[in-house]
Amino acid sequence: MIDCDIAVVGAGAAGHAAAIAAARLSAGRHSVLLLERADRVGRKLLATGGGTCNLTNLHVSVERYHGADPGFVSPVLHTWSAGAVMDFFDEIGVPCRTEPDGRAYPCGAQASAVQDALRLEAQRRGVVTLSGFDVGDVRVRDPILLEDTPLYVKRPFELVAGDGRVVRTSRLIVATGGPAAPQLGGSDTGHRLLGSLGHVSTQLLPAIVQITTEKPFVKSLSGIRVQGVATLLRNGNPVRSEQGEILFADYGLSGPVSLQLGGMVSRAIDTGGEVLEISINFFPEMDRATLTNWLIRRAERLTGVTGMDFLSGALNKRVGQAVFKAGLGQKLTDPVGVLDPATATRLANAIQDTRIRVTGVQGWREAQVTAGGVEVSGFEPESLESRIIPGLYTCGEVLDVDGDCGGYNLHWAWASGLVAGNSAARSLEA
Ligand SMILES: Cc1cc2nc3c(=O)[nH]c(=O)nc-3n(C[C@H](O)[C@H](O)[C@H](O)COP(=O)(O)OP(=O)(O)OC[C@H]3O[C@@H](n4cnc5c(N)ncnc54)[C@H](O)[C@@H]3O)c2cc1C
């Protein structure tokens, strides 16, 4: 049996932030225990940003977050802006730099430095970390009734590990993340633990994940990266557009743009009954009419050119061939000749609106984030304390909050962790 004042379950990004905040505010008056089921902490964090850790974004705002009630994140983001999070990392030894699109990284571009700084700051503040402690069950001890007056027990939460060890604590912070990337420790155990305490979870779905599509077009271009605009269409209607790098793969589409749309595809597939397509604009530099005239003039200038090379230079050569073939249904070896306006319009449409039927998304192993989670309506948005069980807090990805690709998910993990840790420690001071 181990007794402590504040126990944090899950030593990922949110759990570390929560433990550090609680220990800082407690300043030695309250004991803080960080429990991690894996033998080593921080496996997921080490993989973030391809090992460089995109830890926040200057454009953090409510609009970047999704879930049943995205406005829930507002008070937390108000307290912990991107600047405040970068200051926190600077204080613990990791200065950050930002890119033109707002993404922030540690100056040394190493996720391992972020992990080390968190571990050392936790140690410095007196947090005790227990790895290999897999919390399998949570019990809340009832108040003892003394002549009808409830006498609250000092440490009402009992955390039971798989091996029978028990931790008793006054405050409990659940920071167990979600099932994305199980090979890096992702799991839904937190949803189960919070479920046993009365907190309901929404459907869990993979997000920031590659999109699977019908094969012929994408497979022929597998491995090619292009810059363009991808628009997700539901029953022919545009839902969201993203501009940037698109990577073709055997199974469908990857790269930053597709990852960004993946969560929305996941949710739409889950709803069912809709036709989903990705429309790709390979040449967003011109509007449709300008592009059509430009193609007519190009055909006049490039006498003798065949479909093999007609779009080369403007588009990636293989993409140009695939689009030419799909748009005009003409043999690539035939000379293009004079383009009449109707044919030029068909080709311009193919260049700016190639439609690929979406079949789904890759699975949990490939997903970076979990869409869905524990319902936020069960928690106070300012303190992240449970509305059902006083003294219980949560933070990070276990909640029904998922952010866009670009540092927004780690931002939520740090910011919500810092809020939950502060709130838990402050409640003990009262
Ligand atoms: C490959 C990859 C790259 C990513 N890159 C970025 C990026 O660059 N920028 C960004 O913003 N986001 C990125 N993300 C997303 C980001 O890593 C997560 O959103 C974030 O780590 C969530 O933090 P968390 O603390 O809530 O959960 P986690 O980091 O998943 O931590 C939860 C911890 O709880 C532990 N745990 C679970 N159950 C128990 C239990 N019962 N008992 C004890 N311990 C338990 C787990 O082992 C884990 O260590 C990436 C994700 C992946 C997979």
The ligand as a Gaussian input file, in Angstrom:
#p B3LYP/6-31G(d) Opt

LIG

0 1
 C        3.813000       9.062000     -34.191000
 C        3.142000      10.235000     -33.512000
 C        3.601000      11.515000     -33.754000
 C        2.953000      12.610000     -33.141000
 N        3.455000      13.856000     -33.366000
 C        2.867000      14.925000     -32.775000
 C        3.420000      16.230000     -32.922000
 O        4.491000      16.430000     -33.494000
 N        2.723000      17.279000     -32.361000
 C        1.559000      17.085000     -31.658000
 O        0.973000      18.073000     -31.199000
 N        1.050000      15.848000     -31.444000
 C        1.686000      14.771000     -31.975000
 N        1.184000      13.515000     -31.740000
 C        0.034000      13.363000     -30.833000
 C        0.501000      13.479000     -29.357000
 O        1.639000      12.679000     -29.168000
 C       -0.623000      13.047000     -28.399000
 O       -1.782000      13.783000     -28.653000
 C       -0.161000      13.274000     -26.942000
 O        0.981000      12.502000     -26.657000
 C       -1.283000      12.914000     -25.962000
 O       -0.770000      13.061000     -24.661000
 P       -1.421000      12.291000     -23.410000
 O       -0.479000      12.514000     -22.302000
 O       -2.835000      12.658000     -23.283000
 O       -1.397000      10.753000     -23.828000
 P       -0.131000       9.795000     -24.061000
 O        1.035000      10.579000     -24.553000
 O       -0.635000       8.668000     -24.905000
 O        0.247000       9.282000     -22.610000
 C       -0.583000       8.416000     -21.878000
 C        0.276000       7.578000     -20.965000
 O       -0.573000       6.882000     -20.060000
 C       -0.062000       5.567000     -19.897000
 N       -1.172000       4.718000     -19.419000
 C       -2.276000       4.369000     -20.117000
 N       -3.078000       3.613000     -19.351000
 C       -2.456000       3.475000     -18.154000
 C       -2.800000       2.772000     -16.959000
 N       -3.930000       2.065000     -16.841000
 N       -1.931000       2.821000     -15.910000
 C       -0.772000       3.542000     -15.992000
 N       -0.410000       4.204000     -17.113000
 C       -1.245000       4.172000     -18.188000
 C        0.445000       5.203000     -21.288000
 O        1.361000       4.133000     -21.246000
 C        1.072000       6.528000     -21.710000
 O        2.428000       6.614000     -21.305000
 C        1.831000      12.408000     -32.305000
 C        1.399000      11.111000     -32.060000
 C        2.039000      10.029000     -32.633000
 C        1.563000       8.629000     -32.345000

